Amino acid sequence: MIYIMADDLTGANDSGVQLSKQGLKTMVYIDPLCSDENDTSGILNTADVLVVDTETRDLSEDQAGQIISKAVERLQLENRSDILFYKKIDSTLRGNIGKEIEVLMELLNKDLCIISPSFPHNKRITAGGYLLVNNEPLGTSQYFSGQLEPWEGTYIPHFIQQQTQLPVGLIELKDVMKGETEILNRLEILYKEGKKIIIIDAVIEHHLKEIMNSSRKFQGSILYCGSAGLANYLVDLNEVKKRKIKKLSSCNQPILTVIGTRNKIMEKQIEYYREMMSVSYLKIDLKGVLRNKRSVFLEYKDQAIRAIKGGKHLILHPDPIYNGEGGANNLIKKEQISFRELEVIIRDFLARLTATIVRTAGVENLILTGGDTAIGVCKELGINSLIILDELLPGIPLSFANNKHYKNIKLITKAGGFGGEDTLYQLALNLINYGNAEVKV
């Protein structure tokens, strides 16, 4: 069994799919502290890879640490230094990375943690310890919202060291480029110097492969940590078992796309999608949601069901007017709520609306963008676990619900910042083309 732990659902899926596409049966376990004991044992007995979504990204360090501890205890993994364990982190370093690593290192009794957040396929690379996203330093990009100075938020060793007491080291690109022998040599030197967390540069896929290959020769137990990029090289393909074949039901029905993220990239993706396909678009008025939730809900529900039953693809998305400078801030100030409270309101409204549409109109094809959106919809539908089928685009998986009431639902989960302007359109095409496809499960 291989274990992956992620702090949100899209991250759980985009890392898990790296193993699923290599032939391992991969199950994503949602909310491990709330499901019953039988559900846990059933998943452990049937999966090759168990991905656990802890939903700790937006919690305090202490809260995150407590949930990680309880999850490890629930899975009976204490002091299991022998297991292959991967801590999935956000490729733009959101969340309580240092704290969660620290807790896992202690509980699992690991000697060393290797971090490489690079994901070259999605334009995330590290060089000199600095993280670049879409060719821009993280600290000056739209993805950075921390309190550190831009250079501090971009320089990974400094960023991680602010969140942990464990000593942090770095293996730079110049050493990575020399190959596996030098990477291993630097690992051993830094470990002897007392470093417990080692960040490793990578700018191309081959670097990630060599990082993993060299680490297997390290004489000690390792906690692996990174984005979906490094997860792609966790297993030796020669050891992969063959999986059973399942025939999917037709995907000719309308696709419901639910977008909770406020990432500006999504606006371009929506625009392109609407230009290329016949798609209904419901822009959710957040001011109306905050002031008259019931009547607004009923209005959107009726419009959405009419569109779906009319055979139209549908997008649900908070009005982008609130994404512009001052838009959300003005709303927060007027309503006297925090930014996180606004995010939770959006998540819950979209989740309830989506679940109602799914139940009423029999929707079976979902594209969920943003971790909050994905977990909100799954919880509202009572979906506690997913089985990952395939990777439709880099880091964007297709799954089906491991739930007897929604066994035909196919879900695509996508991080808000992933992809180019044609991504939503390509995902819709791929989902349609999956009709009657035979897939490994």
N, C-alpha and C positions, 0 to 999 in steps of 0.2 A: 504494500500500500504506500502510495505517495501522498503527502499532505501539503496542501496549499492553504494559507490563511490570508484573506484580503480584508480591507477595511470598508469596502462598499461592493455592491452587487455587480456593477459593470466591470470593476477590477477583478472580481472573482471569476467572471465569465471570460474576460479577455486573456487571462492567464491560463485558466483551465482548458481553453480551446487549443492551446499550444500542444497539450498532451493528447487531447481527444483526436486531433487530426493525425496523430502518429499511431493511432490504433488502440489507445487505452480508454476503457470505459470511464468516463469522467462525470461525476455528479457534484453539483453545487448545492451545498447544504445552507439554507437560509435560516438565520436566527437560531443558532444551535442551543441557546439556553432556554428556549421556550418550547421546543418540540418534545414529544414524549420519548421515553426510553426505547420503545419498540421501533420508532422511526429511526433513531440513531443506529441501532444494531442492524436494521434492514439495509441501510445505506452502506455500512461498513462491510457487510457480507457480500454485497453485489458489485461494488465499484473497485476499479484499479486505482483511481485517483479520487480523493475526497477534497473538495475545495470548500472551505468554511468562510462564510461571510459574517464578520463580526459587527459591521456597521458602527465602527468606532472613529471614523474620520473626523466627525464634527464634535466629538466629546472632549472633555478635559483630559489631560495626561493621566490623572489618577483614575478616572472612570474607565478610560481605555485599558489601562493596566489591569484593572479588576476584571473586566470582561474577558481579556485575553487569558488571564489566569484561570477563570472559571471554565472557559472553553477547552483549555488544555486538560484540565482536571476531568471534565465531562467525557472527553475522548480517551482518557486514561493514557496520556502520553508523558507524564512526569518522568524525568530522568531517562527518557528514551533517546539517548545520544546517537543510537544506531540508525534511526529512521531518516528517510529523505524528506526534509521539511523545507518549504519555500515560503518566505514571507513576501507576499505581493504588495508593492507600494505603488502609489500614484507616480506616473512618469513626470509630473511637475511638482513632486515632493509635498503634496498636501497631506495633512494628517499628523499623527503622533509617532512618526517613524522611529526616532531614537528611543522613546519610552517603550514602544512595543517590541523592538529588538532586544532591549535590555531585559524585559520580562521573559521573553522566549529563550534567550540565552541561558538564563538562570534555571528556568523550569525544565528545559530540554537537556540541560547539562552539556551544551555545545562549547567547543573550544574557541571557535572563531566565526565571525560573521563576514561574508563577502557581499558587498553591495555594488550592483551596476544597474542604474536606472535607465540606461540607454535603450532606445527602441528605434533603431534606424529607419525601419519601414514607416514609422509615423513621425519622422523628423525630430526625434529626441536623441541627442548624442552628448557624450561627456568627453572633454579634453582638458588636461591640466587640472582636473578636479572641478571644472566649471560645466554647468549644465546649459546646453543650448536647445531651445525649442523653436522649431521653424526658423532656424538660423539666427535666432535672437537670444541674448542672455536671459535666462529665466527671470532675473530680478527686474528687468525692464519690460517684460512682456505682460500681456493681459491675463496670464495665468497666475501671476504672483500677487498675493494680497497680504503678505506677512508684515511684521513690524521691523524687520531687519533692513539695513541699507541694501540697495540693489546688488552690490558686489557680494555682500554677505549672503543674500538669498540665492545667489547664483553659484557660489563656491560651496560645493557639497560637504567637504570635511567640516567647514565652519558651521554650516547649517545643521548638520547632524549632531555636532558636538554640543550645540545649545540645548539639545533635548536628552542628553544621556551623560552618565558619569563614566561610561566605558571609554577607554582611549581609542582615538580614531586615527587611522593611517591612510595613505594614498599610494596607489601604483599608477604612475603616469603613462600617457600614451607612448612615450619614447621607449618604455620598457615593454609595454603590451605589443608593440610592433616588432619586437625581437623574437616573439613567439612563446610557446608553452614553457620551455625550459626556464626562460628568464622570468616569466610570470610566477612560476612555482618558486624560483629562487627568491624573488622579492616577497612573496607570501611568507616564506620561512623566516626571512630576516626580520620582517615587521612583527611577526608573531613572537620571535625571540626577544624583540625589543619591548614586548608587553602590549602591543596593539591588539585589541579585541574586535574592532570593526574596521574593515579595510575596504575602501572605495576603489574601484578599478575603472579606468577610462575605457571607452569603446566608441568608435565612430562608424564601424561597419559590422555587418553580421558575423563575419569571420572572427572578429575580435571576441565577440560573445561566446562563440564556439570554443575558441582557444582558452578563454577564461575558465569555462566549465571543464574542459579536458584536463587542464593543468591542476585544477583544484581537486580532482579525483585522486591525484597522486600525493596529496598532502596527508601527512601522518597525524591525523586528528579529526575530530568531528566538526562539520561545518553547517552553519545555518545560512542557507542561500537567501538572498534578498534582492529584489529588483522589480522591474516592470514586466510586461508580457514578453519583452525581447529576450531576456536571459532565460525565462521559463521555457522557451522553445528548445533549449538544449539540455534540459534536465535529465532526459533518459537516453540510453543507448538504443538506437533503432533496431539493433539485432536482437534485443531482448523483448520486443513488443509482441504481444499475443494477437491473434486474429479475433475480430469481433463479429457478432451475429449481424445479420442484415435485417433491417426493418423498412417496409415500404410506407412512405408518408402519404397522407391523404392529399387530395388536390389543393393547390394554392390559388385556384382561380377566383376565390372569393376576394372581396375588398380588403385592403390592408389598412389597419388603423395605426397611425404613427403618433406617438405621444411624446412631446418634447418639453421637458421641464427646465432644462439648462438655459442660462442666460448668455451663454457663450456666443459672441458675435458671428463666429463661423457658421452657426446654425442658420442665420438669416440668409446667407448666400446659398446654403444647401437647400433650404426650403424654396427659395426663388427658382433655382435650377430645376428642382423636382417638379414644380408646378408648370414650368415652361415645357417640360418634356412629356408629362403625363397629365391626364384629366384627374385632378385632385381637388376635393373640397377643403377649405381652410377655415377653421374656426379660431379666431384670435380671442383669447380669454381676457376680458377686461378685469384686471386685478382690483381696481377701485370698486367695481360692482361686486366682486367676490367678497371683499372686506365689508361692504356696507349692506348688502342684501343677498346673502349667499343662497338662500333657498330658491328665490324666484329666478336668479341668474342660473343656478344649477338646472332647474327644470327647462329653461329656455335653451341652454346649450345641449341638454340631453335630447330634446325633441328634434333640434336641427341635426344633431349627429346621427340619430337613428334614421331620420329621413334620408340622409346622404348614403349611409351604409346600405339600407334596404333598397335604395335606388341604384345600387351597384357601383357607387363611387368610392374611390380611395379617400381617406380622410386624415387630416392633420389637426391635432389639438396642440395649441401653443400659446403661452401667455403673450399678450400684445407686446411686440418689440419696442413700443414707445417707452416701456419701463426699463429697457436695456440701455438707453442713451444716458448721457451725462446728466445727472440730477434727477432722472426719472424715478428710479427706485428710491433714491435718498429722499426726495420730496414726499413720496408716498409713506415711507417709514416715519418721517417726521410728523406728518399730518395724523397718521393713525397711532402714533406713539408706541411703535413696536420695534424690535430689533431686526437686523437683517436676517438672522437665522430664523426668527419667528415668521418672517415673510416667506422664507424658503419652505418651512414646514407647512404653512397654509397652502402654498402652491402645490406642494407634494400631495397633501391630503385631498385637496379639491380634485386634482387631476386623477388621483387613484380612484376616488369614489365615482367620478364621472366615467372613467374608462371601464371600471368593473360593471357599472350599470349598462353601458353600451354593449359590452361583451355578452352579458347575460341576456339582454333583451333582443339583440340583433344576431346573436350566434356568431360573433366574430371569432375567427380562428387564426388570424395572421396579425401579429403585433410587432411594431418597431418601437422600442423604448429607449429614449435618449436621456442620459444623465442617471447617476447612481440613485439619487433620491427618487426619481420617477420610477425606476425599475423596481426598487424594493417596495415602494408604496403600492404599486399595482399588484405585485405578487402577494403582498400581505392582504390586500383588500379582497383578492380572489381566493385566499387560503392556500396558495401554492407555497409549500415549504421546501421544495427541492426541484432542481432542474437537471436534465440530462443533456449534455452538450453534444451536438451533432457534427458541426462543421464550422470552419472559418470562411465566411463569405468574402470578407476583405480583411487586410491586416489588422489584427486585434479586435475584430468585430465578429462575434460568433452567432450561430443559429442554434437554438436549444428547443426542447419541448418540455412541457410541464409534466413533472412526475406526480400527477394528481388524477384520480379516476374521474373526477367531474369535468376536467379540462384536458383530457388526454390527447386531443387533437390540436390543441393550441401550439402554434409555433411562435417562438419569441426571438427577435433580434435585439440584443442589447448593445448600446454604443455609448462610449464616453463622449461628452459634449464636444471636446476639442479635437476629436479624431476625424481625419479625412479631408478631402478637397471639396470643391463646390458641387461635384457630381455624386458625392457619396450616398446621399439618401436615394437618389434615382437608381444608382447601381444596386443598392441593397434591395429596393423594390423589385427590380428586374430579376435579381438572383433568387429572391423569394418566390416569385411567380414561376421561374424556371425549375424550382424544386418540386413542383407539382408532380406527383407519382414517381418521384425519384427514389432509388434504393440507397439507403445510407447505413453505415455501420453504427451499432449501438451496443 
